[in-house]
Amino acid sequence: MTFKEILAQDVRNVFLNMDEFAEEHIVNGRPMAVQIDDNELLERDKAGTGVHQDGLYKSRRLIYVASADFGERPAIGNLLTLDKYEYQVVSCVDEAGVLIIELGRKRL
């Protein structure tokens, strides 16, 4: 196996393992393994490394999904549905086959 193949396997079998870390959620109408990490949002805010946008957020989420499951990386500002709630993409990076997506719902 190549290193990239091993990484892809680890994404599913370790990091997004449904028995250990991830849970099934509905993302844009499709079920997939998702790891929600709201504590990382707090750490980013404390460190001053979070993405700051105008306005106040009613709700924020940070999710990890497999790039292979999600598909094309969502653009900042696009809408994304997580379970039954619609969020706006605040930031998104692809790290070794895992999309790290920060989501926000703005206060009306």
N, C-alpha and C positions, 0 to 999 in steps of 0.2 A: 504494500500500500504506500501511496505517496503521503507526504505530510499534509497536503490539502485534503486528501481523502480521510485521513485520520481526524483532522479538525472537523470536517463535516459530520463524521460519525459521532464525535464527542458532543457536538451541538445537540443532537437528538438524544443520545444515550446517557449523557451526564448533565449538561447545563439545563436542557429543557425536558428532562426526564419527568414524566407525569407521576411517577411514584415518589419522587424526591422533592423536586422544586416547582415544576410547572403545574398548571391546571388548564383544563379545556375551557376556552372562552370562544365566543362568536365574534370574529373580527371581519367587518364588512360583509356580513352574511355567511361567512365560512367558519366552521369549527377548526380551531388549531391550538397547539400547545403554546401557552403564554405564561410568562413569569412577570408578575406585577411587583414593582419595587418602589413603593412610596417612601420608604426610609431614605433611599438614595436622593430623592428630591429634597429632603430636609438637609442632608449632608451637602448637596450642591448649593443650597441657599446659604448655609453657614459659611461655606468656603468662598462664597461669592463667585462660583464658577457656573451657576445656572444661567440659562438664557432668559433675559429680562425682556418682556414685551409690555407695550402700553396696555393699561386697563388692569382690572382685578379679575382673578380667576375664582369662579365659584368652586371648581373642582379641578384637580390636576392629578395625572397618573403618569407613571413611567413604566413602560412595558418592554419586554424582551420577547422577540419572536424570531423563528428561523427565517432567514432571507428566502430560502427555497420554498417555504410554505406561504409566505406573504406575497412574494412576487416583487414587482418593481418598487423601489424605495419611494415612499410618499414625499411629495414636496411640502415644504413649510407653508402653512396656511390652508392646506387641503383638509377636507373633512374626513374623519375616520369614525366608524361606528364600533364601539366596544360593548359587547352584549347589547343592551337596549339604549345606550346613551351615545349621543353624537358629540365628538370632540374635534377640536382643531389641532392639527399637528404643529407643535411649537419648535421641535427639533427632531432630527433623525440622523443617525450615523450607522454605518454597517461595519461591524468589527468581527472579522473572521467568520462570516456567515450568520451573524446574529444582528438583527436590526434593533437598535436601542431608540425607542420612540417616546418623546415627551409629549403628552397631550394636555390640553387645557379646555375648560368650558368657561367662557366669559360670562360674567355677571351681567344681567340685563338692566 
